[in-house]
Amino acid sequence: MNYPRLDIDCDKIHHNAQFLIAQLSLKNISVTPVTKVFLGHPLIAQVLIDAGAKMLADSRIENLQKMTESGISIPKMLIRTPMLSQVASVIKYCDMSLNSEIEVIQKLAYAAKQHNCQHEIIVMVELGDLREGVMPNRVIDFIREIISLPNITIKGIGTNLACRYGVAPDDQKMNILSDLADRIEATFGISLEIISGGNSTSVNWALQRTGLTRVNNLRIGEAIFLGCEPLEHENIKGLHTDAVSLTAEVIESKIKPTLPWGSRGLNAFGEKESLQDRGEVSQAIVALGRQDVCVSGLKAPNGIKIMTSTSDHLVLESSQKPLFVGEKVTFSLDYSALLSSMSSRYIHKYFKAPKGKRKEEGAHDATNNCNSLRQCYA
Ligand SMILES: *Cc1c(COP(=O)(O)O)cnc(C)c1O
């Protein structure tokens, strides 16, 4: 077994995805699972498909390419506005993309024509969180400029909220999106198939909504993988919140004073903490640091507190019995901790394969050699 290790329970992810797909379909909303936090891992993609996903979304073309090359053949959506410099691969590796720039869509049209294929786009609308999207009063003119481009299908409109400023999705925002869809259809005589109302932060709105809007799609990552609604950091009822965990190993454990001694400047990261003397404590170091994970997103088990992190060391204090050298400590993760640990090549990833797909008990270290499903489950 290699450490630090990220354990990923595919059955729990399967349950969460299936649950959300079922609950939201009762509200006439389709779920497009977002794979970016797992770097488009084909094993996770397959779990999501088995749970009922009809399309997958990712923010990185590399991830969409990896899925395609691993045999994941359902339609794929690029959810970050394409770079002008990558339109050729966008055409090649995805069926649909979210867009907010005319110049990009023109280039997509040109590339799609050259490839003799059709590319679908969703026009993103700015609804106040001030990340991507066309300003609402500019949308009609925007559509007018792209409507006759060859090889481009305007599949719908969408929005993204609560990422930059935590601006909440609510009836008012979703009605603006709905009304815009109606106006676009009336103005241009087209019909918009997808009205995509946001990310995991829209789940509670969608589950509780009573009034009808035209929103019929959400792009969901965090809620599926962590069982959590990001806006209020609340768990979603019916979902597993422990599908992933991070385990690291203790490399030193000693009784030490709480106050450093010697003249003090800034620490290795330019920080200076103010301290108070709490006497002697039971201090342990685990082999995990800022090079591996966004430490502020980790939660230690009861009785253990994360005190400080440096590049390679996480300093803990335990209020109960001291940790011992070689002991393993398991942390829970928030979205940024999962994103960073999946992206770190120092963290070993263990996928607990879904029931029925397990060849042997236990999990397999899929850190470095997992480009095909067969390898992952080996
Ligand atoms: C990341 C992302 C999502 C998914 O966000 P979650 O909070 O993980 O559900 C949806 N849409 C866009 C545009 C994104 O960038």
The ligand as an SDF file (V2000), in Angstrom:
LIG
                    3D

 15 15  0  0  0  0  0  0  0  0999 V2000
  -17.0680   23.1190  -12.5680 C   0  0  0  0  0  0  0  0  0  0  0  0
  -18.2620   23.5470  -13.3030 C   0  0  0  0  0  0  0  0  0  0  0  0
  -19.4940   22.9270  -13.0680 C   0  0  0  0  0  0  0  0  0  0  0  0
  -19.6750   21.8880  -11.9840 C   0  0  0  0  0  0  0  0  0  0  0  0
  -19.5320   22.4870  -10.7370 O   0  0  0  0  0  0  0  0  0  0  0  0
  -19.8270   21.6950   -9.3770 P   0  0  0  0  0  0  0  0  0  0  0  0
  -19.8630   22.7340   -8.3330 O   0  0  0  0  0  0  0  0  0  0  0  0
  -18.7270   20.7170   -9.2150 O   0  0  0  0  0  0  0  0  0  0  0  0
  -21.1360   21.0350   -9.5530 O   0  0  0  0  0  0  0  0  0  0  0  0
  -20.5730   23.3210  -13.8370 C   0  0  0  0  0  0  0  0  0  0  0  0
  -20.4500   24.2730  -14.7910 N   0  0  0  0  0  0  0  0  0  0  0  0
  -19.2910   24.8900  -15.0430 C   0  0  0  0  0  0  0  0  0  0  0  0
  -19.2370   25.9360  -16.1130 C   0  0  0  0  0  0  0  0  0  0  0  0
  -18.1550   24.5560  -14.3160 C   0  0  0  0  0  0  0  0  0  0  0  0
  -17.0020   25.1850  -14.5640 O   0  0  0  0  0  0  0  0  0  0  0  0
  1  2  1  0
  2  3  1  0
  2 14  2  0
  3  4  1  0
  3 10  2  0
  4  5  1  0
  5  6  1  0
  6  7  2  0
  6  8  1  0
  6  9  1  0
 10 11  1  0
 11 12  2  0
 12 13  1  0
 12 14  1  0
 14 15  1  0
M  END
$$$$
